[in-house]
């Protein structure tokens, strides 16, 4: 009887998903992979006009004017495209007015390789067919309230083009918020991201929501930019028969983790000071290093690490305010600043291991890399080092004065949107140069 009801449900789903959308209880779908814990339909136009949501996205009035966030250095040059124009184009949903949001859990592994349930969100068009999947690796967060399963991620605006976005929370957020996030530990994070894709695809197929095209996009900014490249590496080395990548979009990524740390020390400056303890802890915990972080972190930061960072109650901006200094030597002890010390040497090894540029690999699928010369969080050198490392690969670089790191994120998503629209024209034979 259960099987009969299930088949009937699938028939109804298949029949209705291309027309007017009717409520479907996705939690009833049983495929053994992705399990829906919450679903809702979202009026995208109302969402775009909600000042609270704009704040979640970081679209404050100063950013929309083309300025930077409070406490950040101004861009060296103004872009020819105003931020207000960029934001308007991002939030122009046209005929697309409704999206389906599915928060859920899926099986993956922890840093020890043990089975664990992780969480994430699927954002998909409610009425239109799904063109392709976009597997999104999100940028750095510290508050669990910012986890993709708890918000409508800014990357989700790409649903208006007919794409379904798969956005994992990462280990340490969502249902695993009680665990320390292995920040910039590439192997386990890439695995966690790809595992969600493998769980969601059969789930949506069982529900009658199968994309028109089987090849996928990978996308990520900041931490997500480096993670996206790690996901590409994982697919091309181990899952090329199972996953076909159409194109990869990576922006503002710390592809060389060690170089990022070096920049903090050499300049004695960290515009986003919370990145320093978060990176250090991620390396120590994620790589199971036998290091005493109290020797490397300033006492006031180490003593508050659990409350400020590991509680997952505070955003990066709030933690930056708690820290109260952008001077690296205020954040680290003399040992932490000394790259020849035994402790930092061990940390260095872990950073090198987790730098995607240290891999003996060259991307095979087409890649688009964007990075702002003005980036005040992830050093621009990451992009130039990637360009030198991956010579001969099919990579398009967009390097220029796009504003600070946060402004660069908005411009990155806007640029990806434009590139996707152009690819649609190419497929339809209507591409305009």
C-alpha positions as CSV (number, residue, x, y, z in Angstrom):
1,X,0.0,0.0,0.0
2,X,2.8,2.4,0.9
3,X,4.5,1.7,-2.4
4,X,1.2,2.5,-4.3
5,X,0.8,5.8,-2.4
6,X,4.4,6.7,-3.1
7,X,4.0,6.1,-6.9
8,X,0.8,8.1,-6.9
9,X,2.6,11.0,-5.2
10,X,5.4,10.8,-7.8
11,X,2.8,11.0,-10.6
12,X,1.2,14.1,-9.1
13,X,4.6,15.8,-8.6
14,X,5.6,15.0,-12.2
15,X,2.4,16.3,-13.6
16,X,2.3,19.6,-11.7
17,X,5.9,20.8,-11.5
18,X,6.0,22.5,-14.9
19,X,2.8,24.4,-14.3
20,X,1.3,26.3,-11.4
21,X,3.0,25.0,-8.3
22,X,0.9,23.2,-5.7
23,X,2.1,22.4,-2.2
24,X,4.0,19.1,-2.0
25,X,5.2,17.7,1.2
26,X,8.8,16.9,0.3
27,X,9.4,15.4,3.8
28,X,7.3,12.4,2.6
29,X,9.8,11.6,-0.1
30,X,11.9,8.6,0.9
31,X,15.0,7.9,-1.1
32,X,17.4,7.3,1.8
33,X,19.6,10.3,1.1
34,X,18.4,13.9,1.6
35,X,15.7,14.3,4.3
36,X,13.7,17.5,4.3
37,X,13.3,19.1,7.7
38,X,11.7,22.3,6.6
39,X,10.1,23.6,3.4
40,X,8.6,26.9,2.4
41,X,7.8,28.9,-0.7
42,X,9.3,32.4,-1.0
43,X,8.0,35.4,-2.9
44,X,11.3,36.6,-4.2
45,X,10.1,40.1,-5.0
46,X,8.9,40.6,-1.4
47,X,12.1,39.2,-0.1
48,X,14.1,41.7,-2.2
49,X,12.1,44.5,-0.7
50,X,12.5,43.4,2.9
51,X,15.1,45.7,4.6
52,X,15.8,42.9,7.2
53,X,16.7,40.5,4.4
54,X,18.9,43.2,2.7
55,X,20.8,43.5,6.0
56,X,21.3,39.7,6.1
57,X,22.7,39.9,2.6
58,X,25.0,42.8,3.6
59,X,23.3,45.2,1.2
60,X,23.4,48.2,3.5
61,X,22.9,51.7,2.2
62,X,26.6,52.5,2.2
63,X,27.4,49.5,0.0
64,X,24.6,50.3,-2.4
65,X,26.1,53.8,-2.8
66,X,29.3,52.1,-3.8
67,X,31.1,52.7,-0.5
68,X,32.4,50.1,1.9
69,X,31.3,48.6,5.1
70,X,32.1,50.4,8.4
71,X,35.8,50.1,9.3
72,X,37.0,49.0,5.9
73,X,39.4,50.9,3.7
74,X,37.9,52.5,0.6
75,X,38.5,51.1,-2.8
76,X,41.4,52.6,-4.7
77,X,39.4,53.2,-7.8
78,X,35.7,53.5,-8.6
79,X,34.1,50.9,-10.8
80,X,32.3,52.0,-14.0
81,X,29.3,50.1,-12.7
82,X,27.6,51.5,-9.6
83,X,26.8,49.3,-6.7
84,X,23.2,50.5,-6.8
85,X,23.0,49.3,-10.4
86,X,24.5,45.9,-9.5
87,X,22.1,45.4,-6.7
88,X,19.1,46.3,-8.8
89,X,20.1,43.8,-11.5
90,X,20.7,41.1,-8.8
91,X,17.3,41.7,-7.3
92,X,15.3,42.0,-10.5
93,X,13.3,38.8,-10.6
94,X,11.3,39.6,-13.7
95,X,8.6,37.0,-14.2
96,X,10.1,34.7,-11.6
97,X,8.3,35.4,-8.4
98,X,8.4,32.2,-6.3
99,X,11.0,29.8,-5.1
100,X,10.9,26.6,-3.1
101,X,13.3,26.3,-0.2
102,X,14.1,22.9,1.2
103,X,16.2,22.7,4.3
104,X,17.3,19.2,5.2
105,X,20.0,16.8,6.3
106,X,22.2,14.3,4.5
107,X,24.9,11.7,5.3
108,X,28.5,12.6,5.1
109,X,31.7,12.2,7.3
110,X,33.4,14.2,10.0
111,X,37.2,15.0,10.2
112,X,37.9,11.5,11.3
113,X,36.0,9.9,8.5
114,X,33.2,8.8,10.7
115,X,29.5,8.9,9.5
116,X,27.7,12.1,10.4
117,X,24.5,13.9,9.4
118,X,25.0,17.3,8.0
119,X,22.6,20.0,6.8
120,X,22.0,22.4,4.0
121,X,19.4,24.0,1.7
122,X,18.1,23.5,-1.8
123,X,16.6,26.6,-3.5
124,X,14.7,25.8,-6.7
125,X,12.1,27.4,-9.0
126,X,8.6,26.7,-8.0
127,X,6.9,26.8,-11.4
128,X,9.6,26.6,-14.0
129,X,11.6,23.5,-14.9
130,X,15.1,23.2,-13.5
131,X,17.8,23.9,-16.1
132,X,20.8,22.7,-14.1
133,X,22.1,22.4,-10.6
134,X,24.5,24.9,-9.1
135,X,26.5,23.5,-6.2
136,X,27.4,26.4,-4.0
137,X,30.2,26.6,-1.4
138,X,29.4,29.5,0.9
139,X,31.6,32.3,2.1
140,X,33.0,32.6,5.7
141,X,30.4,32.8,8.5
142,X,30.7,32.5,12.2
143,X,27.1,32.7,13.3
144,X,24.8,29.7,12.9
145,X,22.0,32.1,12.1
146,X,23.8,32.8,8.8
147,X,24.0,29.1,7.8
148,X,22.4,28.4,4.5
149,X,19.7,26.2,6.0
150,X,18.6,29.1,8.2
151,X,18.6,31.9,5.6
152,X,17.9,32.7,1.9
153,X,21.5,32.9,0.7
154,X,22.4,35.7,-1.7
155,X,23.5,33.2,-4.3
156,X,19.9,32.0,-4.2
157,X,18.9,34.9,-6.5
158,X,20.2,32.8,-9.4
159,X,17.1,30.7,-9.0
160,X,15.4,33.3,-11.1
161,X,17.4,32.0,-14.1
162,X,15.9,28.6,-13.7
163,X,18.7,26.9,-11.7
164,X,18.4,24.9,-8.5
165,X,21.0,25.7,-6.0
166,X,22.4,23.2,-3.6
167,X,24.0,24.9,-0.6
168,X,25.6,22.9,2.2
169,X,26.0,24.4,5.7
170,X,29.5,22.8,6.2
171,X,30.5,20.7,9.2
172,X,30.2,22.9,12.3
173,X,27.0,24.7,11.2
174,X,23.3,23.8,11.0
175,X,22.7,20.5,12.8
176,X,26.4,20.3,13.7
177,X,26.6,23.8,15.2
178,X,27.9,22.2,18.4
179,X,31.1,21.1,16.6
180,X,34.1,23.3,15.7
181,X,34.1,24.2,12.0
182,X,37.4,22.9,10.3
183,X,37.9,26.2,8.6
184,X,39.8,26.0,5.3
185,X,40.5,22.2,5.8
186,X,39.9,21.4,2.1
187,X,39.5,17.6,1.9
188,X,36.8,17.1,4.5
189,X,34.9,20.3,3.4
190,X,35.0,19.4,-0.3
191,X,33.7,15.9,0.6
192,X,30.9,17.4,2.7
193,X,29.9,19.7,-0.1
194,X,29.9,17.0,-2.8
195,X,28.0,14.5,-0.5
196,X,25.1,16.9,-0.4
197,X,24.9,16.9,-4.2
198,X,24.9,13.1,-4.2
199,X,22.1,13.1,-1.7
200,X,19.9,15.8,-3.3
201,X,20.0,14.5,-6.9
202,X,18.2,11.2,-6.4
203,X,15.9,12.9,-3.9
204,X,14.7,15.4,-6.4
205,X,14.5,12.8,-9.1
206,X,12.3,10.7,-6.9
207,X,10.1,13.8,-6.4
208,X,9.8,14.3,-10.2
209,X,12.2,17.3,-10.2
210,X,14.9,16.3,-12.6
211,X,17.0,19.0,-14.4
212,X,16.9,19.5,-18.1
213,X,20.7,19.1,-18.2
214,X,22.9,16.7,-16.2
215,X,26.1,18.8,-16.2
216,X,26.5,21.1,-13.2
217,X,28.0,24.4,-12.2
218,X,30.2,24.9,-9.2
219,X,30.3,28.3,-7.5
220,X,31.8,29.9,-4.4
221,X,33.2,33.1,-3.0
222,X,35.9,33.7,-0.3
223,X,36.2,30.5,1.7
224,X,33.7,29.2,-0.8
225,X,36.0,30.1,-3.7
226,X,38.8,27.9,-2.4
227,X,36.4,25.2,-1.4
228,X,34.8,25.2,-4.9
229,X,38.2,24.6,-6.4
230,X,38.7,21.7,-3.9
231,X,35.4,20.3,-5.0
232,X,36.4,20.5,-8.6
233,X,39.6,18.7,-7.8
234,X,37.7,16.0,-5.9
235,X,35.3,15.4,-8.8
236,X,38.0,15.4,-11.5
237,X,40.1,12.9,-9.5
238,X,37.5,10.5,-8.1
239,X,34.0,11.2,-9.5
240,X,34.5,12.2,-13.2
241,X,32.3,9.3,-14.3
242,X,29.5,10.4,-11.9
243,X,29.6,14.2,-12.2
244,X,30.2,16.3,-15.3
245,X,31.2,19.9,-14.6
246,X,30.0,22.5,-17.1
247,X,31.8,25.4,-15.5
248,X,33.3,26.6,-12.2
249,X,32.9,30.1,-10.8
250,X,35.4,31.0,-8.0
251,X,35.8,34.5,-6.5
252,X,38.0,36.1,-3.8
253,X,39.3,32.7,-2.7
254,X,42.3,31.9,-0.3
255,X,43.7,29.3,-2.7
256,X,47.1,29.6,-0.8
257,X,46.2,29.5,2.9
258,X,49.8,30.0,4.0
259,X,50.2,33.1,1.8
260,X,47.1,34.6,3.5
261,X,48.7,34.0,6.9
262,X,52.0,35.4,5.7
263,X,50.2,38.6,4.6
264,X,48.7,39.1,8.1
265,X,52.1,38.7,9.7
266,X,54.2,40.6,7.2
267,X,52.0,43.7,7.1
268,X,51.0,43.4,10.8
269,X,47.5,44.1,9.7
270,X,44.3,42.1,9.4
271,X,41.3,44.1,8.2
272,X,39.0,41.2,9.3
273,X,40.8,40.3,12.5
274,X,38.4,37.4,13.3
275,X,39.9,35.5,10.3
276,X,43.2,35.1,12.2
277,X,41.9,33.0,15.2
278,X,39.3,31.2,13.0
279,X,42.0,30.2,10.5
280,X,44.4,29.1,13.2
281,X,41.7,27.1,15.1
282,X,40.5,25.5,11.9
283,X,44.0,24.3,11.0
284,X,44.7,22.9,14.5
285,X,41.3,21.2,15.0
286,X,40.7,20.1,11.4
287,X,44.1,18.6,11.0
288,X,44.3,17.2,14.6
289,X,47.5,19.0,15.4
290,X,48.9,18.6,18.9
291,X,49.4,22.4,19.4
292,X,48.6,24.6,22.3
293,X,46.8,27.6,20.7
294,X,47.3,29.6,23.9
295,X,50.9,29.9,22.9
296,X,50.0,31.6,19.6
297,X,46.9,33.6,20.3
298,X,46.7,36.7,22.4
299,X,45.3,35.8,25.8
300,X,42.2,37.8,25.5
301,X,41.3,36.2,22.2
302,X,42.2,32.6,23.3
303,X,40.2,33.0,26.6
304,X,37.1,34.2,24.6
305,X,37.4,31.8,21.7
306,X,34.6,29.5,22.8
307,X,32.2,32.4,23.5
308,X,33.0,34.5,20.5
309,X,33.6,31.9,17.8
310,X,32.6,28.4,18.9
311,X,29.2,29.4,20.4
312,X,28.1,30.3,16.8
313,X,26.1,33.2,18.3
314,X,28.1,36.1,16.7
315,X,28.7,37.3,13.1
316,X,32.2,38.0,11.8
317,X,31.5,41.7,12.1
318,X,30.5,41.4,15.8
319,X,33.6,39.3,16.6
320,X,35.7,42.0,14.8
321,X,34.2,44.5,17.2
322,X,34.9,42.3,20.2
323,X,38.6,41.9,19.1
324,X,38.8,45.7,18.7
325,X,42.1,45.8,16.7
326,X,43.3,45.1,13.2
327,X,47.0,44.9,14.3
328,X,48.1,41.3,13.9
329,X,50.6,41.6,16.8
330,X,47.7,42.4,19.0
331,X,46.0,39.2,18.0
332,X,48.9,36.8,18.2
333,X,51.7,36.3,20.7
334,X,55.3,36.7,19.7
335,X,55.4,32.9,19.1
336,X,52.4,33.2,16.8
337,X,54.1,36.0,14.9
338,X,57.3,34.0,14.6
339,X,57.1,31.8,11.5
340,X,60.3,30.0,12.5
341,X,58.9,28.8,15.8
342,X,58.1,25.0,16.1
343,X,54.4,25.7,16.7
344,X,54.0,27.9,13.6
345,X,56.1,25.5,11.5
346,X,53.5,22.8,12.3
347,X,50.7,25.2,11.5
348,X,52.5,26.1,8.2
349,X,52.6,22.4,7.2
350,X,48.8,22.2,7.7
351,X,48.3,25.4,5.8
352,X,50.3,24.1,2.9
353,X,48.5,20.8,2.8
354,X,45.2,22.7,2.7
355,X,46.2,25.1,0.0
356,X,44.6,24.1,-3.3
357,X,47.6,25.6,-5.1
358,X,49.8,22.9,-3.4
359,X,48.0,20.2,-5.2
360,X,49.7,18.5,-8.2
361,X,46.7,19.2,-10.3
362,X,45.5,21.5,-13.0
363,X,41.8,22.2,-13.5
364,X,40.2,20.4,-16.5
365,X,36.7,21.9,-16.6
366,X,36.4,25.6,-17.6
367,X,37.0,28.0,-14.7
368,X,36.1,31.6,-14.1
369,X,38.2,33.3,-11.4
370,X,37.4,36.8,-10.1
371,X,39.3,38.8,-7.5
372,X,39.4,42.4,-6.5
373,X,42.8,44.2,-6.3
374,X,41.2,46.2,-3.5
375,X,40.4,43.0,-1.5
376,X,41.0,43.8,2.2
377,X,40.4,40.3,3.6
378,X,41.8,37.7,1.2
379,X,45.0,39.0,-0.3
380,X,45.0,39.6,-4.1
381,X,48.2,37.5,-4.3
382,X,46.0,34.4,-4.1
383,X,44.6,35.2,-7.6
384,X,48.0,36.0,-9.1
385,X,49.5,32.8,-7.6
386,X,46.6,30.8,-9.0
387,X,47.3,32.3,-12.4
388,X,50.9,31.3,-12.3
389,X,50.2,27.8,-11.0
390,X,47.5,26.9,-13.4
391,X,49.1,28.2,-16.6
392,X,47.6,26.4,-19.7
393,X,44.4,25.5,-18.0
394,X,41.0,26.7,-19.4
395,X,40.6,29.6,-16.9
396,X,39.2,33.0,-17.5
397,X,40.4,35.6,-15.1
398,X,38.6,38.8,-14.1
399,X,41.0,40.8,-12.0
400,X,40.4,44.5,-11.3
401,X,39.3,47.2,-8.9
402,X,36.0,45.8,-7.7
403,X,35.9,47.2,-4.2
404,X,36.6,45.6,-0.8
405,X,36.0,41.9,-0.1
406,X,32.3,42.2,0.8
407,X,31.6,44.5,-2.1
408,X,33.5,42.1,-4.4
409,X,31.2,39.3,-3.3
410,X,28.2,41.2,-4.6
411,X,29.9,42.0,-7.8
412,X,31.0,38.4,-8.2
413,X,27.4,37.1,-7.9
414,X,26.3,39.8,-10.3
415,X,29.0,38.8,-12.8
416,X,28.1,35.1,-12.5
417,X,24.5,36.0,-13.2
418,X,25.6,37.8,-16.4
419,X,27.8,34.9,-17.5
420,X,25.0,32.4,-17.0
421,X,22.7,34.6,-19.1
422,X,25.3,34.7,-21.9
423,X,25.6,30.9,-21.7
424,X,21.9,30.6,-22.1
425,X,22.0,32.7,-25.3
426,X,24.8,30.5,-26.6
427,X,22.7,27.3,-26.0
428,X,19.8,29.0,-27.7
429,X,21.9,30.2,-30.6
430,X,21.1,33.8,-29.7
431,X,24.4,34.8,-28.1
432,X,25.3,38.5,-28.7
433,X,28.9,39.7,-28.5
